[in-house]
């Protein structure tokens, strides 16, 4: 199978994934208790006839197909609907927060990777003491994101970026350590080391090219775990980003916002996955 | 052999928690309004919370509820994962592709967001027990894809083993092959997967609870007790507020070390 066909299939898969994420969210929210509750029904200023009309309108909108078609039609026109809690267009609401979350997200991932990389590389070459030296990362792995964020606030040290950095580093360290560990012990590297090649040459010429596809796959995993951690971190630090918006949308059953955020998350993960798979494809070619 | 200290320490903690819950004069939900935010005393060994509830009993109960829930959820997850993984490994390729696409779809969506969405859709009037069951059930229903992938990989490798080819040549059906040959050989893979799920579910429950979407009050849970840390006024009054998070980290570190050892042995 040629690269263009493979790439087309991957793009199709990403689009399908986004549609599945959106449909899943619609289904979940549609069947949530209280989804169709409307504060206008309890407002005395509406006459009985108006309330009956509101109820009839709701009955017409109950079908998942109707809701899905309406949402899909809206997206095709670039309209993501209006937020039920903020009463502003969803696109406007999300666009304002994307920059905040992106900055936090990119900073956290880059620093987390650097930390994990710098710690895993020298540790992977050790014969003894790996467990003890890796203990801080095991400890970090054991602390829930929300607790870590709260601890930072209490200690008045660090911030959202530090917490995200530590979470990403803790998750990636274990994988990177085992990846480097198995690379160091491969026969051709042992021979290279025996011949006196420097660590820098071995790493650049032998290790890095061999583990690049795995590193790219790990990037996708990092993105998924960072996106998950974004919600509690933004909520605890009161960062006005997409994660906090997702949390408030969940609490308030704000379907248009929830669906838009699901789409956004599926898109980010889909593109990251696409890039890592593209790297695999090109490598294979 | 390195796993034994963590297993023994974990068992001591569990035993201590059972004793504390059974022997203590205080119920985890009992509120002594005359003794709110008390320091440690012979009556309350770790003090009381802002509602006058014995903190040690609540931490002990949270440990037991958390571990029981996480282990039950992990068992459900492994059952679903084994079913999906084996189905994918022994089905025609289109069915396998669909199953793996579904599992990939679950994997790619950030699961805390997924959990948050699913958990928030439960009735607002649910009892604490119902919220606890629902929380861990949601965790179980969304935790299977990674395990399913691993099991599918293991089963696919095994499918082309000589013993399997011989079994098929002897006329054994896939169901018989799975029951007699595949499942017993997959046990070394299933156990570490189960052990990996337990701490992951504990952390997920704590994160959900900290967002107000976990186990409902007055039932004690790690997540709900972490919410206390948000109140700086409480922190100034008693250092025992840190007990739940310290205990949670200890339990998770013990579980992690046990899990790493099991993974290494697998």
Interface residues (C-beta under 8 A of the other chain):
Chain A: X13 X16 X17 X20 X21 X24 X25 X28 X29 X31 X32 X33 X34 X138 X139 X141 X142 X143 X144 X145 X146 X147 X150 X151 X154 X224 X225 X227 X228 X229 X230 X231 X232 X235 X236 X246 X247 X250 X251 X253 X258 X261 X262 X265 X266 X269 X270 X273
Chain B: X101 X104 X105 X107 X108 X109 X110 X111 X112 X113 X116 X117 X118 X120 X121 X122 X123 X124 X199 X203 X206 X207 X210 X211 X212 X213 X222 X223 X226 X229 X230 X232 X235 X245 X248 X249 X252 X253 X256 X257 X260
